């Protein structure tokens, strides 16, 4: 079982894209999750997280071919001085972001 989520938090925002799969969770699926989360955000929410979302995509794309194992939690920020406004990647079970088939 592979389970996790990508979540935008802070500044009154709590939106996420979760997954729960019996199969591998591939890098392309991770990028699609970030894109889906991005589409949920309003323009002001997006403006505060644009760089953080790109950092998430970069992290997914540069993950080793075998992926990352649970428990992995990482937060990304546009502004380190305001760490409440962020985007998180959480891998809660299994392995995520393995190379695409």
MONORWO-V500119 format. One line per field, one symbol per residue. phi: phi as a letter, one per 30 degrees, with the letter a starting at -180 (. if undefined). psi: psi as a letter, one per 30 degrees, with the letter a starting at -180 (. if undefined). burial: + if it has 24 or more other C-alpha atoms within 12 Angstrom, else -. Layout:
phi=???
psi=???
burial=???
//
This chain:
phi=.cbaabbcbjiicbbbbcbbbccdcdeddddddddddeddddedddddbedddddddddddcdeediccddbbbcbbdbddbddcabccbccaibbidedd
psi=kkkalkkkllggkjkljlljlflkjleeeeeeeeeeeeffkleeeeefgeeeeeeeeeeefgklffakllkkkkkkkejffifejlkkkkjfkbklhlkk.
burial=-++++++++-----+++++----++++-+++++++-++--+---++-+++-++++++-+++-----+++----+++++------++++++++++++++---
//
